[in-house]
Amino acid sequence: MIQTGRLSTTSPPSSGLSARLTPHFFARLARRVPTHSGLLEAVRSPFDQRVLAELPLCTPADVMAAVERAREAQATWARVDPRQRARILLRFHDLLLSRQEEGLDLVQLESGKARRHALEELLDAAINTQYYAIRAPGWLRPRRAGGTLAGLTVTWEYRHPVGVVGVICPWNYPLTMAVTDPVAALMAGNAVVLKPDPQTSFTALWVLSLMEEAGLPPGLLQIVTGAGEVGSALVGAADFIALTGSTRTGRIVARQAGERLIGTSLELGGKNPMLVLEDAHLEAAVEGAIEGCFANAGQLCVSIERIYVHESVYEAFKRRFVEKVSRLRLGSTLDHRTQIGSLTTPRQLEAVQAHVQDAIAKGARVLTGGRPRPDLGPLFFEPTVLEGVTPEMRVYAEETFGPVVSLYPYRDLEEALARINQSEYGLNASVWTRDLAKGRAVASRIQAGTVNVNEAYAAAWISMDATMGGFKASGLGRRHGKEGLYRFTELQTVALERLIPITGPTWLPRSWYGRIVTWALHGLKWLMRWRYRV
C-alpha cells in the first residue's frame, strides 16, 4: 500500500502587501463602491488572515440605484457602433496585460491561489476580451433570413441588447469572472451591474478602474458589494442574470428570475470525471490529472474530482500519480515558485476536511495528503488522493471544491461510462487515449457540457469559439462563442411584404389561391430537398 507522504513546501509564508498594493491603492478602489451606508467588512488574505483593507458594503437600495444609473447609461451605449465599443475594450485588454503584475498580486492576496493560477486568470480575461471585441461587431449586424415564399417576403433579424445585465460571480476566479460575462454583455450593447463575492471584491473594482481608464463611459459597469440580500436585490431589478456559483444558489436565482420572466445563464457545480483508457500515455495522463485536480487548490468548477482508470494500467497510474502529487510545492509567495496555494475561506477548509474525514471514517484509504497545513497558513490543505471510495461517502457524489480526488479502477468501458454518467452533475470531463478518433467517440457519450481529450479542462475552456456550460444540475445556458454573446440580446424579426399579400390578392378566388399555394409547396419541397441533399 502507498503510504501518505509529507508534501513539499516553499519557504515560510508571508502575505505582506506588495509594493504595488499600498493602503492608498485599496482606498482608491473602495471609493468606487456606490454606497454611503457606512457598512464595512474586513477583507483578509487567506494566506495568513491579515486584513488587506476595509470593503464598503451596499444595501438593496444601493443596488436599485445602481441599476437605474446603469439603465440611463445603457440607453446611449446601445446606439454606439459596436466597432467603437470594441476599440474601448481592446484598450482595456492592453491595460490588463501592461498592469498584470499589479493584478496578479491582488488576485493572490484576495484568493490565496498560487501565482501560476492567477496568471491563467489574467491571460484568460485578456483572450476573452480580445475575442469578443474582434468578433462581436460582425455577429451583431442585421442578418437577412429566408422568407415564406421567394420574392413575396423578405425577413431581417436584429439583435437588440436586453438592457441591464446583472452578473453574480464567486470568489474562486475573481478576475476571470469579473471580465468574461461583463465583456460579452457590454459588447452586445448592455450595461452591467456586477456583484462579486465580498472576499474578492477589490479584484472586480480593479477591473472597473481599468475599463474606465480605457474609455468606458461612467455608469455602464458598476460594482455592488455585499452578501445574499444584495444578490437577491440585483436579481429583482436587472433585465438578465448571469450567475456563476453553486447549484443550490443557482436554483434560488432561477426561481426568482422565473417569477419575473427574465433570462438567466447559470454555470453551477460539478463532480467532474477523468477517464483513462488502457491505451493512454500514462505520463501525460498523470501530468494532466495533477493540473486538472489541483489547479487553484481544486477550487475550480471544472476541476477533476474522480478518476476512472482501466484495471490493466491502474496500479502503474496510481504509483506515478501519488508520487508526483506528494512532491507538489505548497506556499504563499507572490512569485511562480509554488505550485499550490491556499484554500480561500475558512468555510471551504471545513467542507474539504469534512469530506475527507467522512471518507476515512467509512473505510476510504488516503494515498497521499489528507491533512490541513497550519504550518504554512490557516487555510492550507494538502493535495489529497483517496482510494476505496464508496457511494455512502459524501466525497463520492458531492462536489468537494478542494484539492481532493478519488481513484476508481474499471474493467469495462460501458461500466465506466455508466458510473460517470450517473452523477447529477455534467459540467466537464476528460478522456485520455492514444487513439484520438476513439477518444472523440467516447467523449461524445459522456453527459457533460465540455469534454477534453488528452487534456483536463483548459483545452475546452480556452477555445473561445466553442461554448462552455453544463448539463443537468451543472447549469443553464452557455458562455463563450456566439451563444455567449447572443444570450445578452433580444432577437427581433422584421418581415417585409412585397408584390402581392402573402394571404393572396383580393381578386383571386380562395379555391384557386389554395390550389396555387399547394402546387408551390410541392415544388418548393423538391427544390429544397435537392439543395440541402435531404
C-alpha positions as CSV (number, residue, x, y, z in Angstrom):
1,M,0.0,0.0,0.0
2,I,1.2,3.5,-0.8
3,Q,1.8,5.5,2.4
4,T,0.9,9.1,3.0
5,G,3.9,11.3,2.4
6,R,4.7,14.8,3.5
7,L,4.3,17.2,0.7
8,S,7.0,19.7,-0.3
9,T,6.7,23.3,0.8
10,T,8.3,26.6,0.0
11,S,9.8,29.0,2.5
12,P,7.6,30.1,5.3
13,P,4.6,32.2,4.1
14,S,4.4,35.9,4.2
15,S,1.5,37.8,2.6
16,G,2.8,41.3,3.4
17,L,1.4,43.8,0.9
18,S,3.4,44.1,-2.2
19,A,5.0,47.4,-3.0
20,R,2.3,47.8,-5.7
21,L,-0.7,47.3,-3.3
22,T,-0.5,50.2,-0.9
23,P,-3.2,51.3,1.5
24,H,-3.9,54.2,-0.9
25,F,-4.4,51.6,-3.7
26,F,-7.2,49.9,-1.7
27,A,-8.7,53.2,-0.6
28,R,-8.9,54.4,-4.2
29,L,-10.7,51.2,-5.3
30,A,-13.0,51.3,-2.2
31,R,-14.3,54.8,-3.3
32,R,-15.8,53.2,-6.4
33,V,-18.4,51.3,-4.4
34,P,-21.7,53.1,-4.9
35,T,-22.8,53.3,-1.3
36,H,-22.9,55.7,1.7
37,S,-24.3,53.0,4.0
38,G,-21.3,53.2,6.4
39,L,-21.2,49.4,6.5
40,L,-17.7,47.9,6.2
41,E,-16.3,44.4,6.0
42,A,-12.6,43.5,6.7
43,V,-11.1,41.6,3.7
44,R,-8.5,39.2,5.0
45,S,-5.8,37.4,3.0
46,P,-6.3,33.6,3.0
47,F,-2.5,33.2,3.3
48,D,-2.4,34.4,7.0
49,Q,-5.7,36.2,7.7
50,R,-4.1,39.6,7.7
51,V,-6.5,42.4,6.9
52,L,-5.9,43.7,3.5
53,A,-8.5,46.6,3.6
54,E,-12.0,47.5,4.7
55,L,-14.6,47.0,2.0
56,P,-17.7,49.2,1.9
57,L,-20.9,47.2,1.7
58,C,-24.0,48.1,-0.3
59,T,-27.7,47.8,0.7
60,P,-30.6,46.7,-1.5
61,A,-31.4,50.4,-2.0
62,D,-27.9,50.9,-3.4
63,V,-28.5,48.1,-5.8
64,M,-31.7,49.6,-7.1
65,A,-30.0,53.0,-7.6
66,A,-27.1,51.4,-9.4
67,V,-29.4,49.6,-11.8
68,E,-31.2,52.9,-12.5
69,R,-27.9,54.6,-13.3
70,A,-26.9,51.7,-15.5
71,R,-30.2,51.9,-17.3
72,E,-29.7,55.6,-18.1
73,A,-26.1,55.0,-19.4
74,Q,-27.2,52.0,-21.4
75,A,-29.7,54.0,-23.5
76,T,-26.8,55.9,-25.0
77,W,-24.4,52.9,-25.2
78,A,-26.9,50.9,-27.2
79,R,-26.7,53.4,-30.0
80,V,-22.8,53.3,-30.1
81,D,-21.4,51.5,-33.1
82,P,-20.2,48.0,-31.9
83,R,-16.8,48.8,-33.5
84,Q,-16.4,51.8,-31.2
85,R,-17.3,49.6,-28.2
86,A,-14.7,47.2,-29.4
87,R,-12.0,49.9,-29.5
88,I,-12.6,50.7,-25.8
89,L,-12.4,47.0,-24.8
90,L,-9.3,46.5,-26.8
91,R,-7.7,49.3,-24.8
92,F,-8.8,47.5,-21.7
93,H,-7.2,44.3,-23.0
94,D,-3.9,46.2,-23.3
95,L,-4.2,47.6,-19.8
96,L,-4.8,44.2,-18.4
97,L,-1.5,43.0,-19.9
98,S,0.5,46.0,-19.0
99,R,-0.7,46.1,-15.4
100,Q,-0.5,42.4,-14.9
101,E,1.9,42.3,-12.0
102,E,-0.4,44.6,-10.0
103,G,-3.4,42.4,-10.9
104,L,-1.6,39.2,-10.1
105,D,-0.6,40.5,-6.6
106,L,-4.2,41.5,-5.9
107,V,-5.7,38.2,-7.1
108,Q,-3.2,36.2,-5.0
109,L,-3.7,38.2,-1.8
110,E,-7.5,38.1,-2.1
111,S,-8.0,34.5,-3.1
112,G,-4.9,32.7,-1.8
113,K,-4.1,31.0,-5.1
114,A,-0.6,30.3,-6.5
115,R,0.7,32.9,-8.9
116,R,0.7,30.5,-11.9
117,H,-3.1,30.1,-11.4
118,A,-3.6,33.8,-11.0
119,L,-1.7,34.3,-14.3
120,E,-4.0,31.8,-16.0
121,E,-6.9,34.0,-14.9
122,L,-5.4,37.2,-16.3
123,L,-4.5,35.6,-19.6
124,D,-8.0,34.1,-19.9
125,A,-9.5,37.5,-19.3
126,A,-7.4,39.1,-22.0
127,I,-8.1,36.4,-24.5
128,N,-11.8,36.6,-23.8
129,T,-11.8,40.4,-24.2
130,Q,-9.9,40.3,-27.5
131,Y,-12.2,37.6,-28.9
132,Y,-15.4,39.4,-28.3
133,A,-14.0,42.8,-29.2
134,I,-13.0,41.5,-32.6
135,R,-15.8,39.0,-33.4
136,A,-18.9,40.6,-31.9
137,P,-19.3,43.6,-34.3
138,G,-19.8,41.2,-37.2
139,W,-22.2,39.0,-35.3
140,L,-24.4,42.0,-34.2
141,R,-25.1,43.2,-37.7
142,P,-28.7,42.7,-39.0
143,R,-29.0,39.3,-40.8
144,R,-31.2,38.7,-43.8
145,A,-33.2,35.5,-43.3
146,G,-35.4,33.5,-45.7
147,G,-39.0,34.5,-46.3
148,T,-42.0,32.3,-46.7
149,L,-42.0,32.2,-50.5
150,A,-39.2,33.6,-52.5
151,G,-40.0,37.0,-53.8
152,L,-43.1,37.6,-51.7
153,T,-41.5,38.2,-48.3
154,V,-38.1,39.3,-47.1
155,T,-37.1,39.0,-43.5
156,W,-34.3,40.5,-41.4
157,E,-33.1,39.5,-37.9
158,Y,-31.9,42.2,-35.5
159,R,-30.1,41.7,-32.2
160,H,-31.1,44.2,-29.5
161,P,-29.4,44.4,-26.1
162,V,-31.5,43.2,-23.2
163,G,-30.8,46.3,-21.1
164,V,-29.1,45.9,-17.7
165,V,-27.3,42.6,-17.1
166,G,-26.7,41.5,-13.5
167,V,-23.6,39.4,-13.1
168,I,-23.1,37.5,-9.8
169,C,-19.7,35.9,-9.5
170,P,-17.8,33.8,-6.9
171,W,-14.5,34.1,-5.1
172,N,-12.6,31.3,-6.8
173,Y,-11.8,33.1,-10.1
174,P,-12.4,36.7,-9.3
175,L,-10.6,38.2,-12.3
176,T,-11.9,35.8,-15.0
177,M,-15.5,36.1,-13.7
178,A,-15.3,39.9,-13.4
179,V,-14.4,40.1,-17.1
180,T,-15.9,37.1,-19.1
181,D,-19.6,37.8,-18.8
182,P,-19.3,41.6,-18.5
183,V,-17.3,42.0,-21.7
184,A,-19.8,40.0,-23.8
185,A,-22.7,41.9,-22.3
186,L,-21.1,45.2,-22.9
187,M,-20.2,44.4,-26.5
188,A,-23.8,43.4,-27.0
189,G,-24.8,47.0,-26.0
190,N,-25.9,46.3,-22.4
191,A,-24.9,47.9,-19.1
192,V,-23.6,45.6,-16.4
193,V,-24.1,45.7,-12.6
194,L,-21.6,43.2,-11.1
195,K,-21.9,41.7,-7.7
196,P,-18.6,39.9,-6.7
197,D,-18.1,37.9,-3.5
198,P,-17.1,40.2,-0.7
199,Q,-13.8,38.2,-0.3
200,T,-12.6,39.2,-3.8
201,S,-14.4,42.5,-4.5
202,F,-11.3,44.5,-4.8
203,T,-10.3,42.5,-7.9
204,A,-13.6,43.4,-9.5
205,L,-13.1,47.1,-8.6
206,W,-9.7,46.9,-10.2
207,V,-11.3,45.7,-13.4
208,L,-13.7,48.6,-13.2
209,S,-10.9,51.1,-12.8
210,L,-9.1,49.7,-15.9
211,M,-12.2,49.7,-18.0
212,E,-13.0,53.3,-17.2
213,E,-9.4,54.2,-17.9
214,A,-9.8,52.5,-21.2
215,G,-12.7,54.9,-22.0
216,L,-15.8,53.0,-20.9
217,P,-18.4,55.7,-20.2
218,P,-19.3,56.1,-16.5
219,G,-22.3,54.1,-15.2
220,L,-22.1,51.3,-17.8
221,L,-20.2,49.0,-15.4
222,Q,-21.0,49.2,-11.7
223,I,-19.8,47.1,-8.8
224,V,-22.2,46.4,-5.9
225,T,-20.8,44.7,-2.8
226,G,-22.3,42.5,-0.2
227,A,-23.8,39.1,0.5
228,G,-27.1,37.3,-0.2
229,E,-29.6,40.2,0.1
230,V,-27.5,42.3,-2.3
231,G,-27.6,39.5,-4.9
232,S,-31.3,39.0,-4.4
233,A,-31.9,42.7,-5.0
234,L,-29.9,42.5,-8.2
235,V,-32.0,39.5,-9.4
236,G,-35.1,41.5,-8.6
237,A,-34.0,44.6,-10.6
238,A,-31.8,43.6,-13.6
239,D,-33.1,42.5,-17.0
240,F,-30.9,39.4,-17.3
241,I,-28.9,37.5,-14.7
242,A,-25.6,35.7,-15.3
243,L,-24.6,33.6,-12.3
244,T,-21.5,31.5,-11.6
245,G,-21.9,29.7,-8.4
246,S,-23.2,26.6,-6.6
247,T,-26.1,24.5,-7.8
248,R,-28.0,25.4,-4.6
249,T,-27.7,29.2,-5.3
250,G,-28.5,28.6,-8.9
251,R,-31.8,27.0,-8.1
252,I,-32.7,30.0,-5.9
253,V,-31.8,32.5,-8.6
254,A,-33.6,30.5,-11.3
255,R,-36.8,30.6,-9.2
256,Q,-36.6,34.3,-8.6
257,A,-35.8,35.1,-12.2
258,G,-38.6,32.8,-13.4
259,E,-41.1,34.8,-11.4
260,R,-40.0,37.9,-13.3
261,L,-39.7,36.1,-16.6
262,I,-36.2,37.3,-17.2
263,G,-33.4,35.4,-18.9
264,T,-30.7,33.7,-16.9
265,S,-27.4,31.8,-17.6
266,L,-26.2,29.7,-14.8
267,E,-22.8,27.9,-14.5
268,L,-23.0,25.8,-11.4
269,G,-21.4,22.9,-9.7
270,G,-19.6,19.8,-11.0
271,K,-18.3,16.4,-9.9
272,N,-16.0,16.1,-12.9
273,P,-14.7,12.8,-14.1
274,M,-11.4,11.8,-15.8
275,L,-11.4,8.5,-17.9
276,V,-8.0,6.9,-18.5
277,L,-8.3,4.2,-21.3
278,E,-6.0,1.2,-21.4
279,D,-4.0,2.7,-24.3
280,A,-3.4,6.1,-22.7
281,H,0.0,7.6,-22.4
282,L,0.4,7.3,-18.7
283,E,3.0,10.0,-18.1
284,A,0.8,12.5,-20.0
285,A,-2.3,11.4,-18.1
286,V,-0.6,11.8,-14.8
287,E,0.6,15.3,-15.6
288,G,-2.8,16.2,-16.9
289,A,-4.5,14.8,-13.8
290,I,-2.3,16.9,-11.5
291,E,-3.2,20.1,-13.3
292,G,-6.8,19.1,-13.6
293,C,-7.3,18.1,-9.9
294,F,-5.2,20.7,-8.1
295,A,-5.2,24.0,-10.1
296,N,-6.3,26.7,-7.7
297,A,-6.2,24.1,-4.9
298,G,-9.1,22.3,-6.6
299,Q,-11.4,25.3,-6.2
300,L,-12.5,25.3,-9.8
301,C,-15.9,24.3,-11.1
302,V,-14.4,22.3,-14.0
303,S,-11.6,20.6,-11.9
304,I,-11.3,16.8,-11.8
305,E,-12.6,15.1,-8.6
306,R,-12.9,11.5,-9.7
307,I,-10.5,9.5,-11.9
308,Y,-11.5,6.2,-13.6
309,V,-8.5,4.1,-14.7
310,H,-8.6,0.8,-16.7
311,E,-7.6,-2.0,-14.4
312,S,-4.7,-3.0,-16.7
313,V,-2.9,0.3,-16.0
314,Y,-4.5,1.2,-12.7
315,E,-1.5,0.3,-10.5
316,A,1.0,2.0,-12.7
317,F,-1.1,5.1,-13.0
318,K,-1.7,5.2,-9.2
319,R,2.0,4.8,-8.3
320,R,3.2,7.6,-10.6
321,F,0.3,9.9,-9.7
322,V,0.7,9.6,-6.0
323,E,4.4,10.0,-6.2
324,K,4.1,13.3,-8.1
325,V,1.3,14.6,-6.0
326,S,3.3,14.1,-2.9
327,R,6.1,16.3,-4.3
328,L,3.9,19.3,-5.1
329,R,5.1,22.6,-3.6
330,L,2.7,24.5,-1.4
331,G,3.2,28.1,-0.4
332,S,2.1,31.7,-0.4
333,T,4.9,33.5,-2.2
334,L,4.0,36.2,-4.7
335,D,6.0,34.6,-7.4
336,H,6.0,31.4,-9.5
337,R,7.9,29.2,-7.2
338,T,4.9,27.5,-5.6
339,Q,2.5,25.1,-7.4
340,I,-0.4,25.0,-5.0
341,G,-1.8,27.9,-2.9
342,S,-4.2,28.1,-0.1
343,L,-7.9,27.5,0.2
344,T,-9.8,30.8,0.1
345,T,-12.2,30.7,3.0
346,P,-12.5,29.0,6.4
347,R,-15.8,27.6,5.3
348,Q,-14.2,25.9,2.3
349,L,-11.5,24.4,4.5
350,E,-14.2,23.0,6.8
351,A,-16.0,21.5,3.8
352,V,-12.9,19.8,2.5
353,Q,-11.9,18.4,5.9
354,A,-15.5,17.1,6.4
355,H,-15.4,15.2,3.1
356,V,-12.0,13.6,3.8
357,Q,-12.8,12.7,7.4
358,D,-16.1,11.2,6.4
359,A,-14.4,9.1,3.7
360,I,-11.7,7.9,6.1
361,A,-14.3,7.0,8.8
362,K,-16.2,4.9,6.3
363,G,-13.2,3.0,5.0
364,A,-11.5,5.0,2.3
365,R,-7.7,4.9,2.1
366,V,-5.6,8.1,1.9
367,L,-2.8,7.5,-0.6
368,T,-1.2,10.9,0.0
369,G,-2.2,14.2,1.7
370,G,-5.3,14.3,3.8
371,R,-4.3,16.9,6.3
372,P,-4.5,20.7,6.8
373,R,-1.2,22.5,7.0
374,P,-1.4,25.2,9.6
375,D,2.4,25.5,9.5
376,L,2.0,27.1,6.1
377,G,-1.1,29.1,6.8
378,P,-4.5,28.8,8.4
379,L,-6.3,27.6,5.3
380,F,-3.8,25.3,3.6
381,F,-4.8,21.7,2.9
382,E,-2.6,19.1,1.3
383,P,-3.4,17.8,-2.2
384,T,-5.2,14.5,-1.3
385,V,-5.7,11.3,-3.2
386,L,-8.2,8.8,-2.0
387,E,-8.9,5.1,-2.9
388,G,-11.7,2.8,-1.9
389,V,-14.4,5.5,-2.0
390,T,-17.9,4.1,-2.0
391,P,-21.4,5.5,-2.6
392,E,-22.2,6.1,1.1
393,M,-19.3,8.5,1.4
394,R,-20.0,12.2,0.8
395,V,-17.0,12.6,-1.3
396,Y,-18.4,10.0,-3.8
397,A,-21.1,12.2,-5.3
398,E,-21.0,15.7,-3.6
399,E,-18.8,18.4,-5.1
400,T,-15.8,18.9,-2.7
401,F,-14.4,22.0,-4.4
402,G,-10.9,21.5,-3.0
403,P,-7.7,19.6,-3.5
404,V,-9.2,16.1,-3.2
405,V,-9.6,13.4,-5.9
406,S,-10.7,9.7,-5.7
407,L,-9.3,6.9,-7.9
408,Y,-11.5,4.1,-9.3
409,P,-10.4,1.1,-11.3
410,Y,-12.7,-0.2,-14.0
411,R,-12.8,-3.3,-16.2
412,D,-15.2,-2.5,-19.0
413,L,-15.7,0.8,-20.8
414,E,-19.5,0.5,-20.7
415,E,-19.3,0.1,-16.9
416,A,-17.1,3.2,-16.6
417,L,-19.4,5.3,-18.7
418,A,-22.4,4.2,-16.7
419,R,-20.6,5.2,-13.4
420,I,-19.5,8.5,-14.9
421,N,-23.0,9.5,-16.2
422,Q,-24.9,8.5,-13.0
423,S,-23.8,11.8,-11.4
424,E,-26.4,14.6,-11.1
425,Y,-23.8,16.9,-12.5
426,G,-22.5,17.3,-16.0
427,L,-20.1,20.2,-16.4
428,N,-16.7,19.0,-17.6
429,A,-15.0,15.7,-18.3
430,S,-11.6,14.4,-19.5
431,V,-10.7,11.3,-21.7
432,W,-7.2,10.0,-22.2
433,T,-6.2,7.7,-25.1
434,R,-3.6,7.5,-27.8
435,D,-6.4,6.9,-30.4
436,L,-8.0,10.4,-31.0
437,A,-10.9,9.0,-33.0
438,K,-11.8,6.7,-30.2
439,G,-11.3,9.5,-27.7
440,R,-13.7,11.7,-29.6
441,A,-16.3,8.9,-29.8
442,V,-16.1,8.1,-26.1
443,A,-16.2,11.8,-25.2
444,S,-19.4,12.3,-27.1
445,R,-21.1,9.7,-24.8
446,I,-20.2,11.5,-21.6
447,Q,-23.1,13.7,-20.3
448,A,-21.1,16.9,-19.8
449,G,-21.1,20.3,-21.4
450,T,-17.4,20.1,-22.2
451,V,-15.2,17.0,-22.7
452,N,-11.5,17.3,-23.2
453,V,-9.4,14.5,-24.9
454,N,-5.9,14.3,-23.6
455,E,-6.4,17.5,-21.5
456,A,-8.2,18.1,-18.3
457,Y,-10.2,21.3,-18.8
458,A,-8.1,24.1,-20.4
459,A,-8.4,22.9,-24.0
460,A,-12.2,23.5,-24.0
461,W,-12.1,26.5,-21.6
462,I,-9.7,28.4,-23.7
463,S,-11.4,27.6,-27.0
464,M,-13.4,30.8,-27.1
465,D,-15.2,30.0,-30.3
466,A,-16.8,27.0,-28.7
467,T,-19.4,27.1,-26.0
468,M,-18.9,26.4,-22.3
469,G,-21.7,25.3,-19.9
470,G,-23.3,22.4,-18.1
471,F,-25.7,19.5,-18.5
472,K,-28.2,18.5,-15.7
473,A,-27.6,20.2,-12.4
474,S,-24.5,21.9,-13.6
475,G,-26.3,24.8,-15.2
476,L,-28.3,26.5,-17.9
477,G,-27.1,28.4,-20.9
478,R,-23.6,28.8,-22.3
479,R,-20.7,31.3,-22.3
480,H,-18.1,31.7,-25.0
481,G,-18.7,31.7,-28.7
482,K,-21.7,33.3,-30.4
483,E,-24.0,31.8,-27.7
484,G,-22.1,33.6,-25.1
485,L,-22.8,36.9,-26.8
486,Y,-26.4,36.2,-28.1
487,R,-27.7,35.3,-24.6
488,F,-27.4,39.0,-23.8
489,T,-29.6,40.0,-26.8
490,E,-33.2,40.0,-27.7
491,L,-33.8,38.6,-31.2
492,Q,-36.2,40.5,-33.4
493,T,-37.6,39.6,-36.8
494,V,-38.7,42.3,-39.3
495,A,-40.7,40.9,-42.3
496,L,-41.2,42.9,-45.5
497,E,-44.1,42.0,-47.8
498,R,-43.6,42.6,-51.5
499,L,-45.6,42.3,-54.8
500,I,-48.8,40.6,-53.5
501,P,-50.1,39.8,-50.0
502,I,-48.9,36.5,-48.6
503,T,-52.6,35.7,-47.9
504,G,-53.3,36.2,-51.6
505,P,-54.8,39.0,-53.7
506,T,-58.4,40.0,-53.0
507,W,-59.4,39.4,-56.6
508,L,-58.3,35.8,-56.7
509,P,-60.9,33.2,-55.6
510,R,-59.8,31.4,-52.4
511,S,-60.2,28.0,-54.0
512,W,-57.7,29.0,-56.8
513,Y,-55.4,30.5,-54.2
514,G,-55.4,27.2,-52.2
515,R,-54.5,25.2,-55.4
516,I,-51.7,27.6,-56.4
517,V,-50.1,27.6,-52.9
518,T,-50.4,23.7,-52.8
519,W,-48.6,23.4,-56.2
520,A,-46.0,25.9,-55.0
521,L,-45.3,24.0,-51.8
522,H,-44.8,20.7,-53.6
523,G,-42.4,22.3,-56.0
524,L,-40.6,24.1,-53.1
525,K,-40.2,20.7,-51.3
526,W,-38.4,19.1,-54.2
527,L,-36.2,22.2,-54.7
528,M,-35.2,22.3,-51.0
529,R,-34.5,18.6,-50.9
530,W,-32.2,18.9,-53.9
531,R,-30.5,22.0,-52.4
532,Y,-29.9,20.5,-49.0
533,R,-29.4,16.9,-50.1
534,V,-32.2,15.5,-47.9
